[in-house]
Amino acid sequence: MTPSSRSPFRERYVSAQDGAQLYVRDYDDPLSARIPLLCLAGISRNSKDYHALALRHGQRRRIVCPDYRGRGRSDRDKAWRNYAPPVTLGDILQIMAALDLGRVVVVGTSFGGLLSLALNALKPGAIAALVLNDIGPAVGAGSGGIMERIGRDHPQPDLATASRYLQTQFPHLSYRTEAEWLDFAERTYRQGADGVWHHDWDADIARAFLGGDTGSMDLWALFRGFARVPTLVVRGGISDLLTAEGLARMVEAKPDLITVTVPDVGHTPHLAEPEAQGVLDDFLDRY
């Protein structure tokens, strides 16, 4: 599907090796000489989360934002074990091959950042530069509540109600206006056939992490694989997933690490905060 006058991106579907259809937003600039940007979302999130970032950079480079299986507009999987990270990594490799993404700059938020670490080991040399958004090899205690949260649907009668519900659940995020919260709700919920708004992911994703094969990866070993890869870390100042101590350990392991902390924001910054946006955009513009 080619971009219309109303859409800055192409909507693509890539077939995974088992036939699952994976949705991708492709902000395609075929004339750009810049390295393409691959944006990997959080564990239950989808390509919409990167729309603002893609609009800022889409005039200068190609930007590819996939929905993992079970999220957004990608196929749900009847076999919940297929939501485990090894399968997701295989899907990403398939997307990269199908869309001719040889070398990329990766922006990985939370779970997407952990996938980035593993991707570098599976495809050495493919990542030219890396942005880790509120994640690193030292995962803090905040990860414990994520599975409980994504493993249950919280239906809402309309988007306005969904927006108010999210404000009560995530007061640590940096959204300030009603419009920003409504946009977050639209990226989190999708209207079902019953007319009710449901989470835009399969709740069985949580089962794959609680009872499936998560890959048993040595995250610190994977992080050390980025010794020669330019890397920026964005941290929420009150994040309990990437703590200040965890970030300090990362800097100790990689002294050339670029870091920026967004004050008074938890997991995760949305990357358009004033403290983060300029540093992030400057970093991406180098590649």
HELIX and SHEET records of a PDB file:
HELIX    1   1 SER A   47  TYR A   50  5                                   4    
HELIX    2   2 HIS A   51  HIS A   57  1                                   7    
HELIX    3   3 TRP A   80  TYR A   83  5                                   4    
HELIX    4   4 PRO A   85  ALA A   98  1                                  14    
HELIX    5   5 PHE A  111  LEU A  122  1                                  12    
HELIX    6   6 ALA A  141  SER A  143  5                                   3    
HELIX    7   7 GLY A  144  ILE A  150  1                                   7    
HELIX    8   8 LEU A  159  GLN A  169  1                                  11    
HELIX    9   9 GLU A  178  THR A  188  1                                  11    
HELIX   10  10 ILE A  205  GLY A  211  1                                   7    
HELIX   11  11 LEU A  219  ARG A  224  1                                   6    
HELIX   12  12 ALA A  244  ALA A  253  1                                  10    
HELIX   13  13 PRO A  274  LEU A  284  1                                  11    
SHEET    1   A 8 ARG A  10  SER A  15  0                                        
SHEET    2   A 8 GLN A  21  TYR A  27 -1                                        
SHEET    3   A 8 ILE A  63  PRO A  66 -1                                        
SHEET    4   A 8 LEU A  37  LEU A  40  1                                        
SHEET    5   A 8 VAL A 104  THR A 109  1                                        
SHEET    6   A 8 ILE A 127  ASN A 133  1                                        
SHEET    7   A 8 THR A 231  GLY A 236  1                                        
SHEET    8   A 8 ILE A 258  VAL A 262  1                                        
SHEET    1   B 2 TYR A 189  GLN A 191  0                                        
SHEET    2   B 2 TRP A 197  HIS A 199 -1                                        
END                                                                             
